Amino acid sequence: MAIYRIFPEKDTFISTEVPTGNAGKDEIIEIGGYSDITGTGETNRLLIKYSDTEIQDVIVNKIGALTYSASLHLYLADAYEVPVNYTLYAYPISGAWDGGVGKFGDTPVNTTGVSWTNRQAGELSPWVTSSFTAGVTASFGTVKGGGNWYTGSAGVNLEFTQSHILNSTNDVDINVTRAISMSYSNTIVNNGFIVKLPNNLENNTTSSIRLKYYGADTNTIYPPFLEFKWDDSTYNTASLSVLSNSIAIVNLTNNKGKYTDTGKQRFRVSARPKYPTKVFSTTSPYITNYALPSASYWGLRDENTEEMVVDFDTQFTKISCDSNGAFFDVYMDGLQPERYYRILVKTTLDGSTTVVDNQNIFKVVRNG
């Protein structure tokens, strides 16, 4: 298993409603196609960037040569007039942009960073609106601008989508692995991502679709993140027997309860039947450790909100095994500090899948 998260270097949203206005320090960032108070169709698009240094560190020092997945995640704060079915689109941004320190609706209009019409502060460097380089495009209505983005490079499709249906959480979870891989190899420049509605839902005058997400400056536990997943699990039971009895005791042996937000922690899992078979032996059967079945997974749940922070994943949260028993690693610097996390184990015993919850809770604290 391995899951690692990095948090934004900068994020914002750009809007036709205030074409030169910057919202780089807004706690809420928006995607939308709506009608303003005058009946004019308006568009909001979200921009977000993650640090080159952090991306390089994850791939070089943690993932190595293993295959990985990378996904954009944003939590919904509020939504208005959401269609029953819709699709979000994400593209790698073409062109550097300034985050800025403005907020939407500032008076006078804040021009310290990116806006609908400009990439950089001071109303300089407008977004390209014609004569695009190969593989780069834009889309806009009567208000020119709205960002530039790659649609493809070196024959690789760089359009990423997520479909939402009725009763969706409307959170953003878009796989952008191809773009991360190409920026890592310097095939494209990492300028972050633009996330938007399809063209037919932008500049909307018949409804007011607004999707509001928690931004990097949120004072909540829901900042956006880029999540890397890869499978570094190994499974070798050596001389250990594999636990099969559902009447069993499964627990962690080395949970210290508090960890700094640096490095990773390997958690060891002890497993044995609750009532072991009695045999003549010079050792106690109650201290004999068993291996968990290979189809065993770990997860993390927020202790206060009871939301799954890391959900069970049959590919990326597999529990490993060696001659000492089952184990898995958690990257503490990929978790938010000052939060309590509960460790859960999911496994199949006697043909029945069960989630083991033994009150194993730990807190991540800031280093220093």
URFEN-V373128 format. One record per residue. RES is the residue in one letter. PHI is phi in whole degrees, 0 to 359 (999 if undefined). OMEGA is omega in degrees with one decimal (none if undefined). Layout:
# URFEN-V373128
res;phi;omega
RES;PHI;OMEGA
RES;PHI;OMEGA
This chain:
# URFEN-V373128
res;phi;omega
M;999;162.1
A;192;175.1
I;223;-177.7
Y;219;-177.6
R;237;170.9
I;238;-173.9
F;250;-166.7
P;297;168.9
E;283;176.0
K;197;174.0
D;206;-179.0
T;190;166.7
F;222;-179.3
I;242;-170.7
S;218;173.5
T;290;-178.7
E;294;174.1
V;229;-167.6
P;300;-179.1
T;256;-175.5
G;276;178.6
N;256;178.8
A;230;-172.8
G;293;179.9
K;245;176.4
D;290;175.9
E;288;-179.9
I;243;177.6
I;241;-165.1
E;237;166.0
I;236;-179.4
G;188;170.5
G;218;-167.2
Y;211;176.8
S;257;178.0
D;276;-173.6
I;293;178.1
T;267;-178.1
G;88;178.6
T;277;176.8
G;287;-178.3
E;235;-178.7
T;224;171.3
N;241;176.2
R;229;-173.9
L;257;176.2
L;239;-178.5
I;209;-179.1
K;224;176.6
Y;245;-172.3
S;298;173.5
D;303;-177.1
T;299;-179.3
E;291;177.6
I;298;179.1
Q;300;-178.6
D;298;-179.6
V;299;-175.4
I;290;-175.6
V;283;-169.5
N;263;-179.5
K;240;-176.4
I;278;-178.1
G;67;-175.7
A;272;-177.1
L;285;176.7
T;284;-176.9
Y;225;173.7
S;237;178.1
A;229;-174.5
S;223;171.9
L;280;177.8
H;229;171.8
L;222;179.2
Y;264;178.8
L;288;174.3
A;263;-178.9
D;197;-179.2
A;209;179.8
Y;228;173.9
E;48;-178.6
V;287;177.6
P;297;177.4
V;299;177.8
N;228;175.3
Y;202;-178.9
T;233;171.7
L;263;-179.5
Y;241;176.0
A;232;179.5
Y;221;171.0
P;292;-177.8
I;283;173.6
S;258;179.7
G;113;179.7
A;289;179.8
W;217;179.7
D;267;179.4
G;296;179.6
G;81;-178.4
V;233;-178.8
G;271;171.9
K;227;-178.8
F;300;179.6
G;91;176.5
D;304;174.5
T;233;-2.3
P;292;-178.4
V;301;-178.9
N;275;-177.9
T;241;-176.2
T;281;-178.1
G;197;-173.8
V;301;176.7
S;215;178.6
W;300;-175.1
T;264;-172.8
N;231;179.5
R;275;-170.4
Q;230;-173.5
A;295;174.4
G;72;-179.9
E;57;176.8
L;257;174.9
S;51;178.1
P;296;173.7
W;300;178.8
V;291;-178.7
T;240;176.5
S;198;178.5
S;51;-178.5
F;289;172.1
T;289;-176.8
A;302;177.0
G;81;-178.7
V;237;179.6
T;210;174.6
A;205;172.2
S;211;-178.3
F;196;177.2
G;262;-178.5
T;285;179.0
V;263;-176.4
K;289;179.8
G;130;175.6
G;88;177.3
G;99;172.2
N;235;-178.0
W;211;175.4
Y;283;170.8
T;257;179.3
G;183;178.3
S;203;179.8
A;52;178.0
G;77;-178.6
V;257;178.2
N;287;-178.7
L;247;171.4
E;263;-178.5
F;238;-173.6
T;226;170.2
Q;218;179.8
S;266;177.4
H;239;179.0
I;234;178.9
L;305;-179.7
N;73;172.5
S;295;173.7
T;290;-176.2
N;66;169.5
D;292;177.5
V;267;174.4
D;213;-173.5
I;241;178.7
N;286;-177.6
V;237;-173.7
T;304;-176.7
R;300;-179.2
A;292;179.1
I;297;179.5
S;297;-177.7
M;286;175.7
S;287;177.0
Y;297;-179.6
S;272;179.4
N;65;173.8
T;286;170.6
I;231;178.6
V;273;177.7
N;281;172.9
N;248;-179.1
G;87;-174.0
F;229;168.9
I;251;-179.9
V;238;-172.2
K;210;170.3
L;282;172.9
P;297;-175.8
N;305;-175.1
N;287;177.8
L;257;176.3
E;274;-176.5
N;51;-172.1
N;282;175.4
T;243;-177.8
T;262;175.6
S;206;-178.2
S;234;-179.9
I;278;178.4
R;222;178.0
L;247;-175.6
K;250;-176.4
Y;241;174.0
Y;291;179.7
G;263;-178.9
A;296;-178.9
D;268;178.6
T;296;173.8
N;261;179.4
T;247;178.3
I;266;-174.2
Y;240;177.1
P;290;175.6
P;291;177.7
F;206;171.8
L;256;-174.1
E;253;174.3
F;259;175.9
K;229;174.0
W;206;-176.5
D;254;175.9
D;246;-177.3
S;287;172.7
T;227;-178.1
Y;221;178.3
N;217;-175.3
T;283;-178.4
A;53;-178.2
S;265;-177.5
L;283;170.9
S;280;179.0
V;268;-179.9
L;296;179.0
S;229;-176.9
N;282;-178.8
S;288;174.4
I;272;-169.2
A;217;174.4
I;244;178.6
V;237;-175.8
N;206;174.5
L;269;-177.5
T;257;-170.7
N;222;177.4
N;280;-178.8
K;280;176.3
G;93;179.8
K;212;-178.2
Y;220;173.3
T;283;-177.4
D;277;177.8
T;222;173.2
G;64;-179.9
K;228;180.0
Q;240;174.5
R;266;177.3
F;262;178.2
R;261;-177.9
V;248;173.0
S;265;-178.7
A;214;175.6
R;199;173.2
P;298;178.5
K;293;178.6
Y;237;-177.6
P;294;177.3
T;296;-179.2
K;283;177.2
V;221;174.8
F;284;-176.8
S;203;177.6
T;271;177.6
T;237;-178.3
S;281;177.0
P;293;-178.7
Y;281;177.3
I;248;177.8
T;279;-178.9
N;272;178.0
Y;244;171.8
A;275;171.0
L;285;175.0
P;304;-177.2
S;297;177.9
A;271;178.5
S;234;-172.0
Y;220;177.2
W;244;176.4
G;210;177.4
L;237;178.2
R;237;176.1
D;295;-174.0
E;290;-177.1
N;270;-177.9
T;269;-176.9
E;63;173.9
E;269;176.8
M;286;176.0
V;278;171.4
V;236;-178.2
D;276;176.9
F;300;-178.5
D;222;-174.6
T;292;178.6
Q;255;-168.3
F;246;174.9
T;238;176.4
K;292;177.0
I;273;-178.8
S;273;177.2
C;210;170.3
D;225;-175.0
S;294;178.8
N;264;178.6
G;123;-176.3
A;282;177.5
F;200;172.4
F;206;-177.6
D;249;175.1
V;236;176.5
Y;278;-177.6
M;290;179.1
D;281;173.0
G;260;178.6
L;248;177.3
Q;284;178.6
P;285;179.4
E;63;175.2
R;226;176.8
Y;259;-178.6
Y;237;176.6
R;253;-179.7
I;270;176.9
L;240;177.8
V;236;178.6
K;244;-177.9
T;210;179.8
T;243;179.9
L;231;-177.8
D;55;178.2
G;76;-178.2
S;242;178.9
T;276;-177.6
T;224;174.3
V;252;-177.7
V;266;178.4
D;232;-178.7
N;249;176.2
Q;60;176.1
N;277;-174.8
I;239;174.0
F;223;177.5
K;245;173.3
V;260;-178.9
V;242;179.0
R;293;179.3
N;285;180.0
G;83;none
